[in-house]
């Protein structure tokens, strides 16, 4: 592919990606406010839900914050009874975080209108278009995760913690 064509393709992607990223941050901030959480707490709830029971140190690594900061976040989520910390059945030394009963429904309620609109949008595109979009999103997610890990390491092994 000629260099100028590749550059033009990247520019088309870059503009939309920047707009999407900014809107995603705004969306998550608004959802967190409605739930009386901060964005990091909301991220934790979402990751615990999707990754299953997880240790606080693994969750800290996944989000990109220090274990000390994660301890504060988890403490607040436990205080609000949104998360519980239980001993692993496999290894009694490990303590796993999991959502308490009702937490998923509590979080989902904020997204109800968005989910309904997204279902309508998805219903309006072909299966091929959906498969292509989802495939590209998976590639982007992996790349963004890799880059975030690299950036955190460059920032001093997560020393510049974006928690609050």
BELDABEL-V43134 format. One record per backbone hydrogen bond with DSSP energy under -1.0 kcal/mol. NH is the residue of the N-H (numbers start at 1). CO is the residue of the C=O. If there is no record, write none. Layout:
# BELDABEL-V43134
((NH CO) (NH CO))
This chain:
# BELDABEL-V43134
((6 2) (7 3) (8 4) (9 5) (10 6) (11 7) (12 8) (13 9) (14 10) (15 11) (16 12) (17 13) (18 14) (19 15) (20 16) (21 17) (22 18) (23 19) (24 20) (25 21) (26 22) (27 23) (28 24) (29 25) (30 26) (31 27) (32 28) (33 29) (34 30) (35 31) (36 33) (37 32) (42 38) (43 39) (44 40) (45 41) (46 42) (47 43) (48 44) (49 45) (50 46) (51 47) (52 48) (54 97) (59 55) (60 56) (61 57) (62 58) (63 59) (64 60) (65 60) (70 66) (71 67) (72 68) (73 69) (74 70) (75 71) (76 72) (77 73) (78 74) (79 75) (80 76) (81 78) (82 77) (83 77) (84 98) (86 96) (88 94) (94 91) (96 86) (97 54) (98 84) (100 82) (103 100) (106 102) (107 103) (108 104) (109 105) (110 107) (111 108) (115 111) (116 112) (117 113) (118 114) (119 115) (120 116) (121 117) (122 118) (123 119) (125 122) (130 126) (131 127) (132 128) (133 129) (134 130) (135 131) (136 132) (137 133) (138 134) (139 135) (140 136) (141 137) (142 138) (143 139) (144 140) (145 141) (146 142) (147 143) (148 144) (149 145) (150 146) (151 147) (152 148) (153 149) (154 150) (155 151) (156 153) (157 153) (158 152) (161 159))
